Amino acid sequence: MAKSLVEDIRSYEFIYMLHLMLKILAITYDLNMALQRKDQDIVSAMKLVDFTKRKLQSMRESEWNSLVEDVSLFCEKNGIMIPEMNEKYGLGKSKRKSSSVIYSHHLRVEVFYAVIDLQLSELNNRFSEVNTDLLLGMASLSPENSFANYDKNRIMKLATYYPNEFGASKLDDLSFDLDNYIYYVREVDKAFSNLKGLGDLSMALVKSNMHKTWGLVYLLVKLSLILPVATATVERAFSSMKFIKNDLRSRISDGFLNDCLVCYIEDEVFESVPNDAIIDRFQKMTTRRVQL
C-alpha cells in the first residue's frame, strides 16, 4: 500500500493539483488572514475581496500555460514522468489504478477552470452585492480615525435596506441629518474624536443627548450593531443543524430540534449548569419509579 501511495504522489496528476491549489492559496492568503483579524478595517477588507476576485479571474483567463510550465519544470527536476498532453490514457489494470481516472489534457483544463470558478462562486456568495453594501455602509458609520471612512452615499444605501424604518420621507430627512451630523462630530464636539467603534459611537450619542437630535442616524447605528449578531446567529444555527439533524434523527420534530440547537449553540452557558441541578429538575417534573 505504501509503495502504491508513493507512486500516486509521484504522478503528474498529483503534482498538477498541488501546484494548482498552491497558486489559489497564494492569491487568497492575504484575504483569509485579513478576515480573521478582529481589528480589520472593513473598507480595506472589501478592497481585498475585490482584489482577490480580480486575481482569480486573471488566473482563469491567462495563467493556464504558466501552471503547466511550473508543473513540467517540477516534474523534470524530480524525475517524474510527464505524459503527452494530447494523449488520452486508459484505466490501469490493477484494482487501485482502475479506481482512479488518469486525466487527459482536456480534463486537466476543465479541472483548472472548475476549481477557480468554485473559488469565485464562494466569494460571490459570501460577498454578494447586498452583503457588500451592508458592510461598507457599516464601515462608513464607524467613528474610527475621526470618521475617516465616512461616506454619505454608502450610508444612504445602507438605509434603503431597512424600508420599514426608512421610508421615502425619512430618507430625505436622513440625508439632511447626515450633513449636520458629520460636521458636528468632526468639528464641534471633542467627545467624538477618540471613538473606536459603533458601540462607542452609540454611547457617546446617548451621553451627549445627541441621539434625540439625530434620531435617524442613531437608529441606523443601532441597526448596524444588531446586524452582525443576527447574521452570525443564523449562520451558526444552519451550520449546527447538520450535526443535530443527522441520519439517526431524520424525523426529529421542529420543537425538539429548536431545543437541541439552543443547547448545542449555547454550550458555554449550559456547561456552567451543574449536572446535579439538571437531574433534580427532571426528577421533580413528574413522579418516577426510580431515583435519577
Buried (B, 14 or more C-beta within 10 A) or exposed (E): EEEEEEEEEBBBBEBBBEBBEEBBEEBBEEBEEBEEEEEEBBBEBBEBBEEBBEBBEEBBEEBBEEBBEBBBEBBEEEEBEBBEEEEEEEEEEEEEBEEEEBBBEEEBBEBBEEBBEEBBEEBEEEBEEEBBBBBBBBBBBBBBEEBEBBBBEBBBBBBEBBEEBBEEEBBEBBBEBBEEBBEBBBEEEEEBEEBEEBEBBBEBBEEBEBBEBBBBBBBBBBBBBEBEEEEEEEEBBEEBBEEBBEEEEEEBEEEEBEEBBBEBBEEEEEEEEEEEEEEEEEEEEEEEEEEE
